[in-house]
Amino acid sequence: MPPLSKIIIFVFRRTLPSMDNLQQHQDSHLLPSSTNDEDIIQKQLDDDLPWYALRLFTLKTQQVIDYLEEHQLDYFIPMEYVDVEDRKHRVQQKLRPVVRNLIFIKRTMSELSIRKILTDAPFKGSVIRKSREDSQYYEIPSRQMFEFQAMCNPEIVMRQYLSEAQAKLKVGTPVYVKYGPLKGLSGRLVRSNKKYFLLKEIPGLGVMLKVSRWCCRPMVEE
């Protein structure tokens, strides 16, 4: 597994192509230039804009993408490779959304402006809120989202996705990774099938990466 500075950050922005063209587009668009890897990572870390989680009540993902692009909104869709068989019974790996009813939107404008855009959208959706009593959108901190995006890299093999409910049932210790390829990431150290994983949770989804427990250190509360 590559170190964190080399992990591909799959941030799908306004230039994201049609879902059908993702496979052929990934090498030229999604892979950062080797000469600028550190600059890209640092830029992501310095970006303090939070994100929103939007639940969709439509399966027309491309329609949602087109609408967000039209309104200049940055977004992220967790992707994974799946085996797809064509008409000639040839199996190829294609990038597909992990969850088709969930998309993350970066708060590049005021919450009021984003509310207006989503209210006028030709599709139905609901942004996760702080609580049932609070109508304000729940903001995912930029650092938390950055780490989640890194852990969603579809090139990583030992990775598992969990629903929000499944993630909450996992018992684990808050840790940060001090050594190894995942150095710099944080989450909960959990066990699954006698293996250790680093679990990262955000509203709507959780992702686990295999990690050595000896590379982790407990989080110290300030």
DAFENBEL-V483898 format. One record per residue. OMEGA is omega in degrees with one decimal (999 if undefined). BURIAL is 1 if it has 9 or more other ideal C-beta (glycine too) atoms within 8 Angstrom, else 0. Layout:
OMEGA|BURIAL  OMEGA|BURIAL
//
This chain:
-178.8|0  175.8|0  -176.6|0  -177.6|1  -179.7|0  -179.7|0  -179.5|1  176.7|0  -176.5|1  176.5|1  -177.1|0  -175.1|0  -175.6|0  -177.4|0  179.8|0  -179.5|0  175.7|0  -178.9|0  -178.8|0  -176.9|0  -176.8|0  -175.0|1  -177.1|1  -176.2|0  -168.3|1  -174.8|1  -176.2|0  -173.4|0  -171.3|0  179.8|0  178.8|0  177.3|0  -177.2|0  -178.4|0  -176.5|0  -177.1|0  -176.5|1  179.6|0  179.8|0  179.5|1  -178.1|1  178.5|0  178.2|0  -178.4|1  -178.6|0  -179.2|0  -176.4|0  179.3|0  179.6|0  -178.6|1  173.5|1  174.9|1  -177.8|1  174.0|1  -177.7|1  174.9|1  177.6|0  175.7|1  -179.4|0  -176.0|0  -178.2|1  177.7|0  178.6|1  179.7|1  -179.3|1  -178.5|0  179.7|1  177.6|1  179.7|1  -178.6|0  171.8|0  178.9|0  174.9|1  -176.5|1  180.0|1  176.8|1  175.5|1  -176.9|1  175.0|1  177.3|1  175.3|0  177.5|0  -179.6|0  -179.6|0  179.8|0  -176.6|0  178.6|0  176.9|0  173.7|0  -177.5|0  176.9|0  177.0|0  -179.4|0  175.2|1  178.2|1  177.7|0  177.1|0  177.7|1  -174.3|1  -177.6|0  -178.5|0  178.1|1  -177.0|1  -176.0|1  179.1|1  -178.6|1  -179.6|1  175.3|0  -177.2|0  178.0|0  179.6|0  180.0|0  179.6|0  176.2|1  -179.2|1  179.8|0  -177.6|1  177.4|1  -179.2|0  -175.5|0  178.8|1  178.5|0  -179.8|1  178.6|0  -179.4|1  177.2|0  179.0|1  -176.6|1  -176.8|1  177.6|0  179.1|0  -178.1|0  -176.3|0  -176.8|0  179.3|0  178.1|0  174.5|1  -178.7|1  175.4|0  -178.2|1  -175.7|0  -179.2|1  178.9|0  179.8|1  178.0|1  -180.0|1  178.5|1  178.6|1  179.2|1  -178.3|1  178.7|1  -180.0|1  -177.1|1  177.1|1  -179.4|0  -174.8|1  -175.3|0  -178.2|0  178.3|1  174.9|0  179.1|1  171.5|1  179.4|0  180.0|1  178.8|0  -179.3|1  -178.8|1  -179.8|0  -178.9|0  177.7|1  -178.7|0  -178.6|1  175.2|0  -177.3|1  166.2|1  -177.8|1  -175.8|1  -177.4|0  173.7|0  -175.2|0  180.0|0  -178.6|1  178.7|1  179.5|0  177.7|1  -179.6|1  176.2|1  176.4|1  -176.6|1  178.5|1  176.4|0  -178.2|0  176.5|0  176.3|0  178.7|0  179.7|1  170.8|1  -177.2|1  176.0|1  -178.1|1  167.7|1  -178.7|1  176.2|0  -173.1|1  174.2|1  179.2|1  -179.8|1  173.7|1  176.9|1  -177.4|0  173.5|1  -178.3|0  -179.8|0  177.6|0  -174.3|1  176.8|1  -180.0|0  175.4|0  -179.9|0  179.0|0  179.4|0  999|0
//
